[in-house]
């Protein structure tokens, strides 16, 4: 196994610094591919949760445009209408950029509120786009996965923090 220069300097490799956030978001989006049988949508959008977790944990890590390729991958993996996650995630990231532009303190509760607003926005947007693309459906079916997603954000944010510590380890 060849010795990498960053290993000699005692710094994490550049590949690990860049690949872990993207790979964890893609893996979270891929959870929908598991054979989980249900009569109603109950699985929260884990790709969105992971992307929000990374974006709120490390604002300098991703610019708002990163939501476009991540959203495209999520659209292709989950089977939603192409452009749905791309558009909604990008608007959410731009909203987070606007919040980050204001000099203020942020703690866990404020991050949870910001993520909840982004999750609610994406759920309503996905429901509206799905209504126009697929011809309708009961809007109440989006309530359980949205509530579950809001409640699942703190553990996902904690997972992002653990992965970030491993990502930055020497």
N, C-alpha and C positions, 0 to 999 in steps of 0.2 A: 504494500500500500504506500503510495507516494506521500511524502511529507508536504503539507501545504504551508505556504509562507505565513499565513495568519495563525496556524497552529504553533509555529516557532516563536512568534511574537507574543503568544499568550492571549490573543484576541479571538473572539468568535469569527467563524468564517463568514464571508460576505454572502455566500449562498444560503447559509442558515438564517442570517439576518433578514433576507428578503423572502425566502421560500416559506417559512413557517406560518406567517400570517395568511398568505394566499392559500397555502395547502390546507390549513385548518378551516378556512372559509369554504373551500371546495368540498372538503370531507363533510362538513356540516350540511351543505346543500345536498350532498349525496345520500344522506340518511333517508330521504324520501324514497330511495330505490329499494330499501329493505322490504321484505314481504310482510307488511303490516296491513291487515285486513280490517276495514272499518266501513260502516254504512254512511258515515258523515265525516267531513274533514275535521280531524282533531289534532293532527300533528302541527306544532308551531313552525313558523318559517325559520329553521335553525341556521340557514345560510345568512339570512338577514340579521339574526341575533349575533352571530359570530362577527359579521362585518361591523355591526354597531359596537360590539364589545371592543374590537381592535381600534376602531376610529375614536371612541371615547377614551380608551386607555392611553393610546399614543397618537395624539392629533398630528404630530409631525411625520408619522409613518406613511400616511396615505393622503394624497390630494383628492379633491372631490371627483376628478375624472376617473379615478380607479373604480368607482362604482359602476361605470359602463361595462368594462370587461367582466367584472365579478357578477353583475346583474345578468349579462348575456349568458354566462356559464350557468347561473342559477335557472334562467329561463329554459335553457336547453336540457338541463338535468331534470328539473321538476315537471317540464311539459306544459308550462303556462304559455300564454300567448307571447311570442317573441317581442321584446321591447318593454314588457310590463315591469319586470324587476329592474331593467336598465334605467327606465325613466323614473320609477318611484325611488329607487335607491339613490340615484344621482340627486334628485330633489331633496331627499332626506340629508344627504351628505352636504349639500349646499346650505341647507338650513342649519346644520351643525356648525359649518364654517361661519355663518353669520353670528351664531351664539358665541363661538370661540373668539370672534373679533372683538367682543366686548371684554374689557379687562375686569374680570370678576373671579371670585373663588368658585371652585367646583368641588363637590364631595360626592360620595356614593349616592346620596338621595337625589341630588340634582342630575347626576348622570342617569339615574333610573327614570326620572321624570322626562328627560330629553329622549331617552330610548323609548319610553312608553308613547310619547307623542309621535315619534318616527314610526313605531310599530302600528299605531292606530292609523296614521296617515297611509302607510303602505297597505294595510288591510282594507281600508275603505277604497283606496285607489284600485287595488286588485279586484275587489268586488265589483266596482263600477266598470272596469275594463272587461272583466269576465261577463258581465251582464250584456255589454254591447257585442262582444265577440261570439259568445256561445248562446245568446238568445235568452238569457235570464236564469233565474234560480232564486231560491229563498235567501234573502240577505241575512237572516238570523243564523244561518249555518257558519258564518264567519265569526260569530261571537265567542264560541268556546276556544278555537285556536288563538284568537287575539288575546283573550284573557290569559290563556296558558302561556303565550309568548311573553306577555308582560311579567308574569310571575316567574318565568324561566330566565329572565335577563340577568338577575344577580348571580346565579350559578355559572352562566355562560361568561359573564364578566370576570368571575373568579378563575374560570378555566383559561381565559385569555391572559390573565395576570400570571398564572402558573406557566403557561407556554412562553410568555414574554421573559420570565426569569430564566427559563431553560434556553431560550433563544439568545439571551445576552450573557449566559455563563461562559466562562473562559475555558 
